[in-house]
Amino acid sequence: MFYEGIAKDVGIKVFPTSHNLYELVIISDVVFGSTSSAGLGVLALGKPLVVVNLSEQRSRNIYAEGKAVLSASSSKEVKDAVNSL
């Protein structure tokens, strides 16, 4: 899995997509995503959402301009986002 290296570096746990998403959100302190509409459910449940975009292209997803999410484009920014919560 692509994000396993970042997760290990930052000290977070990544769950496989076979798990029930909303059960995982409920037990999570913070949720990471990219362009999935599941992020709306995360926000509706009152959980912090960090949008991760590790490509060099500017993200044009529904969360890119939102003030309710934190953005990260490197493992350092992911760690900084986690530490800011």
N, C-alpha and C positions, 0 to 999 in steps of 0.2 A: 504494500500500500504506500502510495506516494507521501502521505502525511506522517507516516510512522516516525521518520527521522526527526521531523520538526517536533512532533509530540514528545519524543524521548528527550530532545534537547531542552524543551520548555518544561517538561515534567507533568504532562497531561496524559490522560488515557483516551485512546481512540477505540470506538466500538464498531464492529462490522455492521454493514447495512441490513443484515438479517434481523437485527434486534428491532423491537417496536420503538419507533421514533419518539412518540409522546411519552412513553414510560421512561425512556432515557432522559428526555428533556426535564421531566419532573424531578428526577434525582440529581440533575446536573447543577453545578454552580455557575457555569458559563457554557455557551454553545458556540461552536465554530461552524461556519458555512460559507457558501460562495454565491451561487445564483439560484438556489433552490427556493421554491415557494414555501417550503417548510419553515423558513426563517420567520414568516408571518405568524405561524403557530408558536414559535419560540417567543416572539415579542408579545403575543397575546397571553401567554402564560407568565409573563413578567420576568423572563430570564434574560440576562445580558447576551447579546449576539455580537460576535466578532466576525466580520466578513473578511475572508482570506482570499487575496488575489496575488498569486506568486508569479503570474506571467508579467511580461514587460509591457503589455498593453493596458491602457487605462480601462478599468472595469466600467461597463455601461449597464449594470444590473439595477434592479429596483432599489437596492440598498445603498448604491454608491453615493447618493447625495443626502441620505437620511441622517438625522441627528440622533436617532434612537440606537444606532449601532456604532461600534468601533471598527476601524479598518486596519488591516495589516497586509504588508506586501513582502515581508521577510520574517525569518524566524526570530530576529531581534524584536521586530514590531509586534509579533504574536506574544512574546514574553512581556513586552512593555504593556500591551493591552491587558493581559492577565493581571499583572501587578497593579494596574490602575483601578481595578475593580474592588 
